[in-house]
Every structure is written in structure tokens, then in C-alpha cells.
Amino acid sequence: MALTAFLFLSPFAAYAATATVTVRTDQASYSGVQSLTIFGTVTPNPTSSGTYIVLTVKNAATHSVVLSGEALVSQADGSFSAQFTTGGSAAWSQGTYNVNATYAPVGSSVTGSGTTTFTYSSQGGTTGGISQAQFNDIMGNLTALSGKVDTLSGAVAALQNGQSSQNTQLTTIVNDLNSLTGTVTGIQGSLSTMSNTLNTVNTNVGQVSTQFNQLSGPLASAGQTQTYVLVVAVLTAITLVLVLAVLVRRLS
């Protein structure tokens, strides 16, 4: 019976193999907003590519997770590494933090985990990071800059609207110029018609002048005859007046 149980359970015992996981951080302590590197190794190496290990960072006092992510495990030597950033939120407070690396790839018979710790301070020290106050100042400056960008965007939008209004006015002016061009074209047509009419009148005047010149000779002759008759009539009248004057003188 014991042999049967051993033979039945032995495959499951073989299936539940354990991997050795070591995990470290690039520094023992951090402060403010600072770069954090978590690295380590998995033994034995993964048998297939694309195998990841899960990394989490928890506040040791509150057990709240402040960082989490995955790191690719090298098939060649089992090494892994991931970059994070400390600080930047209210979840980060001064104290100790636990780093946990859990290796349990899907479909793999080898699992394992490892842990390490580091300390964190919200105030800047000698570790090369920036303090929380400096981080808050940076965020405040970024917020102010964002407000200025919004103001500039509004000014650009107003300028674009003004440009649109100017384009509308220019379109109206162009339409008016086109209408004026049509009016000028109509006036030019009328002037052309008047010019043709004047040319016709000049032609008619020329014809009348020619006809008058043709009649000037006979009219001149007729005028001389009329003048001669008039002179004779005047002389006759003068003669009659003189005769009457002599008669009146004699009678007196």
C-alpha cells in the first residue's frame, strides 16, 4: 500500500521542483524621487525564451504595494533586471520596504521566490536623489507651465478665429472687385456703342458737308443776282426820295 502511494505521488513530487531566486537592489537606501534598480538571478535558467519574473515592492509597515512590474529572465544565465523610481506619491513614507521576486512562469515545473529590503526617506540625503519637497516644486512648476500653455493655446485659437474673419472680409472684397469689373466691362461696352454712334454721325455730317459744297456754287450765283436786284431797288428808292424832296421844296 505504501509502495502504491509512493508510485502514485512521485510524479507530483517531481513536478513541484523549486528554483533558487536571488534578488538585490542597486542601493541599500533611497530618498525622495530616485532611480531604483532591482536585479537578480534564477537557478536553474529558464528552458524557453520570453520567461518573466514578477517584482513587487511593499511598505513593510503598511504592507501597501508601492511598485510592481515584470522583468525578463535571461535564458542564457538566468539573470534579470528592472528599473523603477522611488517617491513621487503619498504612498511613499519613511521606513523599510520589502522587495519580492516571484518566479512562476506559465507551463513551467520550476517555481521560486526571493526577497530583499531597502530603506527610504522622503527627505533628500547624500544618496544622489531629489527630496520630496524638490519633487513637489518641480510638479508645481510643471502645473504653472501647463497653465501658460493653455493660455497660449487660447491665444492661438483667437488668432486663428481672427484670421478666419479676415479671410471672410478678403472674400467679400474680392467679390466686390469682381462685381466692379463687370460694371466697368458694361461701361466699356456702352462707350464702344457711343463711339460707333459718333462715327456714324461724323459720317453723316461728312456726307452733308459734301452735299453743301456741291450746292455752294449755284447758291453763290443766286446770291450775286439777289444782291444786284437789291442794289437797284435801293437806288430806285433813293431816287424817289430825292424827287419827292425837290417837289416839296418847290411847293414851299
C-alpha positions in Angstrom: 0.0 0.0 0.0 2.8 2.4 0.9 4.6 1.4 -2.3 1.5 2.2 -4.3 1.1 5.6 -2.7 4.8 6.4 -3.4 4.5 5.4 -7.0 1.3 7.5 -7.4 2.7 10.6 -5.7 6.2 10.5 -7.1 5.3 12.3 -10.4 3.8 15.2 -8.5 6.8 15.4 -6.3 9.0 15.6 -9.4 6.6 18.2 -10.9 6.9 20.6 -7.9 10.6 21.5 -8.4 11.9 24.6 -6.7 14.0 27.4 -8.3 16.5 29.4 -6.4 15.8 33.1 -6.7 18.2 35.8 -5.6 17.2 39.5 -5.6 19.0 42.7 -4.8 18.7 46.5 -5.2 21.4 48.8 -6.5 21.4 50.7 -3.2 20.7 49.9 0.4 18.7 53.2 0.9 16.9 55.8 -1.2 15.4 59.2 -0.6 13.0 61.4 -2.4 12.5 60.8 -6.1 15.3 58.5 -7.1 16.1 55.7 -9.6 15.8 52.2 -8.2 17.2 49.1 -9.9 16.1 45.6 -8.9 18.2 42.7 -10.2 19.0 39.1 -9.5 19.2 35.6 -10.9 17.1 32.5 -11.2 18.6 29.0 -11.0 18.2 26.8 -13.0 18.0 29.0 -16.1 14.6 29.1 -17.9 14.3 26.5 -20.6 12.4 28.8 -23.0 12.7 32.4 -24.1 10.1 35.1 -23.0 10.1 34.0 -19.4 9.4 36.7 -16.8 9.7 37.1 -13.1 7.2 39.3 -11.1 8.6 42.0 -8.9 6.7 43.9 -6.1 7.8 46.5 -3.5 5.8 46.8 -0.3 5.9 49.2 2.6 6.9 46.9 5.5 4.8 48.8 8.0 1.5 49.3 6.0 2.0 46.3 3.6 0.8 48.6 0.7 2.3 47.9 -2.7 4.2 51.0 -4.0 5.8 49.4 -7.0 5.2 46.3 -9.2 6.3 45.1 -12.6 7.9 42.2 -14.5 11.5 41.5 -15.6 12.6 39.3 -18.4 14.7 36.3 -17.2 17.7 35.6 -19.5 17.6 32.0 -20.9 21.5 32.1 -21.1 22.3 32.8 -17.5 19.0 33.3 -15.6 19.7 37.0 -14.8 17.0 39.7 -14.7 16.9 43.4 -14.1 14.2 46.2 -14.0 14.2 49.9 -13.4 11.8 51.8 -11.1 11.6 55.2 -9.4 11.0 55.8 -5.7 8.9 58.6 -4.3 6.5 60.9 -6.1 3.3 59.9 -4.3 1.8 59.9 -0.8 2.2 56.1 -0.6 5.9 56.6 0.0 6.8 57.3 3.6 10.0 57.0 5.6 10.7 53.4 6.6 11.7 49.9 5.3 10.4 48.4 2.1 10.3 44.7 1.1 11.2 43.6 -2.4 9.7 40.3 -3.5 10.7 38.4 -6.7 8.3 35.6 -7.6 9.2 33.1 -10.4 6.3 31.1 -11.6 6.2 31.0 -15.4 3.1 29.6 -17.0 3.5 25.9 -18.0 6.8 25.6 -16.1 7.5 22.9 -13.5 10.0 25.1 -11.7 8.9 27.9 -9.3 10.6 30.0 -6.6 10.9 33.4 -4.9 13.3 35.6 -3.2 13.2 38.8 -1.1 15.4 41.7 0.0 14.8 45.1 1.7 15.9 48.7 1.5 15.2 51.9 3.5 13.6 55.0 2.2 13.5 58.6 3.4 11.2 61.3 2.0 13.9 64.0 2.5 16.9 64.3 0.3 20.2 63.0 1.6 23.5 62.0 0.2 22.2 59.2 -2.0 22.1 61.4 -5.1 18.3 61.6 -5.4 16.0 64.7 -5.0 13.8 65.4 -2.0 10.1 65.2 -1.9 9.9 69.0 -1.5 12.0 69.4 -4.6 9.8 67.0 -6.4 6.7 69.0 -5.3 8.4 72.2 -6.5 9.0 70.6 -9.9 5.4 69.4 -10.2 4.2 72.9 -9.2 6.3 74.4 -11.9 5.0 71.9 -14.4 1.5 72.8 -13.4 2.2 76.5 -13.9 3.8 75.8 -17.2 0.7 73.8 -18.2 -1.5 76.8 -17.4 0.7 79.0 -19.6 0.5 76.5 -22.4 -3.3 76.6 -22.1 -3.3 80.4 -22.2 -1.0 80.3 -25.3 -3.4 77.8 -26.9 -6.3 80.1 -26.3 -4.4 83.0 -27.9 -3.6 80.8 -30.9 -7.2 79.8 -31.2 -8.3 83.5 -31.1 -5.7 84.4 -33.7 -7.0 81.6 -35.9 -10.5 82.9 -35.5 -9.3 86.4 -36.4 -7.6 85.0 -39.4 -10.8 83.3 -40.4 -12.7 86.7 -40.1 -10.0 88.4 -42.2 -10.3 85.7 -44.8 -14.1 86.3 -44.9 -13.5 90.0 -45.4 -11.0 89.4 -48.2 -13.5 87.1 -49.9 -16.1 89.9 -49.7 -13.6 92.4 -51.2 -12.7 90.0 -54.0 -16.4 89.5 -54.8 -17.0 93.3 -54.8 -14.0 93.7 -57.1 -15.4 91.1 -59.5 -18.7 92.9 -59.5 -17.0 96.2 -60.2 -15.1 94.6 -63.0 -18.4 93.5 -64.5 -19.7 97.1 -64.2 -16.6 98.5 -65.9 -16.9 96.0 -68.7 -20.5 97.1 -69.2 -19.4 100.8 -69.3 -16.7 99.9 -71.8 -19.4 98.3 -73.9 -21.6 101.4 -73.7 -18.7 103.6 -74.6 -17.9 101.4 -77.6 -21.6 101.7 -78.7 -21.4 105.5 -78.3 -18.2 105.6 -80.3 -19.8 103.7 -83.1 -22.8 106.2 -83.0 -20.4 109.2 -83.1 -18.6 107.6 -86.0 -22.0 107.3 -87.8 -22.8 110.9 -87.0 -19.4 112.1 -88.3 -20.0 110.1 -91.5 -23.5 111.7 -91.9 -22.0 115.2 -91.3 -19.3 114.5 -93.8 -21.9 113.5 -96.3 -24.0 116.7 -95.6 -20.8 118.8 -95.9 -20.1 117.2 -99.3 -23.6 117.9 -100.5 -23.4 121.5 -99.2 -20.1 122.0 -101.1 -21.8 120.7 -104.2 -24.6 123.3 -103.8 -22.3 126.2 -102.8 -21.6 127.2 -106.5 -25.2 127.6 -107.5 -26.0 129.3 -104.2 -23.2 131.8 -104.8 -24.5 132.7 -108.2 -28.0 133.1 -106.8 -26.7 135.3 -104.1 -25.0 137.7 -106.6 -28.2 138.1 -108.6 -30.2 138.9 -105.4 -27.5 141.5 -104.4 -27.8 143.2 -107.8 -31.6 143.4 -107.6 -31.4 144.7 -104.0 -28.9 147.5 -105.1 -31.2 148.5 -108.0 -34.1 148.6 -105.6 -32.2 150.8 -103.1 -31.0 153.2 -105.8 -34.6 153.5 -107.1 -35.8 154.2 -103.6 -33.2 156.9 -103.1 -34.1 158.5 -106.5 -37.7 158.6 -105.5 -36.8 160.2 -102.2 -34.7 162.9 -103.9 -37.5 163.6 -106.4 -40.0 164.0 -103.6 -37.6 166.3 -101.7 -37.3 168.5 -104.8 -41.1 168.7 -105.2 -41.6 169.6 -101.6 -39.0 172.3 -101.9 -40.7 173.8 -104.9 -44.1 173.8 -103.3 -42.8 175.7 -100.3 
